[in-house]
Amino acid sequence: MSGAYDSFTVRGYLKDRLPLLAVWLPCVLLVFGAALVLGATPWGAAVLAGLVVIALAIALTWDFARKRAYYAGLHEAIEQLDHARHLSAFVAEPRFLEGRLSWEACDTLVYLAGKDLARAADAADDYERYIETWIHEIKAPIAASRLILGRLRGPEATALRQELESIERHVEQALYYARSQALSTDYSIREIALLDAAKEACKRNQNLLIAAGVTPELAIDPGLHVFTDRSWLIFMLGQLLQNAAKYGANTIRIGAREKGAGTSGAVELEVADDGEGIPEADMPKVFDRGFVGENGRAEGSATGMGLYLCARLCEEMGVSLDAYSEQRRGTRVVLGFPANADTLNLTRP
């Protein structure tokens, strides 16, 4: 940051005090003239006027030095602080009037910002609780619909079952969106088997994959483990499977490999499909909230939330996420897990 502080130089300080200097100069001349009238020699009058000039110069220098020191500290604190509420704690209250006024104004703004932040946090918590309650409530009619569908047969029942599963997927997505927006600490980092998580994600989406004619292929060592939240990982894999099925994939390959060794090592989990691929122009925005891209607009029912949620949850858990694609040749999404729990860079609030 720059701005007004950059102009707090000797030149800027004197320019700001031009009215004072304009009054001070006639006063010096007046002292010189009064000394002559009172019988002082020209040299003596000049010495007296010089003493007045020196006294004022010392006063201005001292005033400039203390104010510059205060504003330099304030500027440095603003540059380095991550949260405004810490500002008044790192900047001492100054001893001059203008500084105290600015310090008190900052302290008041910090207090008000803290209140606004607390209200926003409460509102986010209320929103999350409402969404979670709504989701739990909506599960009852969904479960009842499943029981009714279980007694029905025929193509209409199959189509209705697929639509019901689509509703369930959107409900699940809404739950994870609410949690990600509220920066929920509802996740639990544990050592899990990647193959088990991948199998569970495929199982939960098996009807969609079957209906779309997609064949999942798992190439993961059963002994390969990572540190992450199991339910969040299964949800993210589900989003990737659903995207691949939605955009023309015939085969989805989920593979994993170890990369590096020791504390600097990592495990990469790759989800690759042979679908439509993503246009090059859309690639920089695929993780943006609400971005549907060319394929999404053509498909018609895309929300642009799947990859955004994956990116958000990965950020929460300290997992890297990268996407690579070539139009009409498929898409690869790579998740990078630290191999050691000590290297996790979690962003818990």
Secondary structure, DSSP 8 states (H G I E B T S, - for coil): --SGGGG-SHHHHHHHTHHHHHHHHHHHHHHHHHHHHTT--HHHHHHHHHHHHHHHHHHHHHHHHHHHHHHHHHHHHHHH-S-GGGHHHHS---SSHHHHHHHHHHHHHHHHHHHHHHHHHHHHHHHHHHHHHHHHHHHHHHHHHHHHHHT--SHHHHHHHHHHHHHHHHHHHHHHHHHHHTT------EEEEHHHHHHHHHHHTHHHHHHHT-EEEEE--TT-EEEE-HHHHHHHHHHHHHHHHHTT-SEEEEEEEEES-GGG-EEEEEEEE-SS---GGGGGGTTSTT--HHHHHHHS---S-HHHHHHHHHHHHT-EEEEEEETTTEEEEEEEEESSGGG------
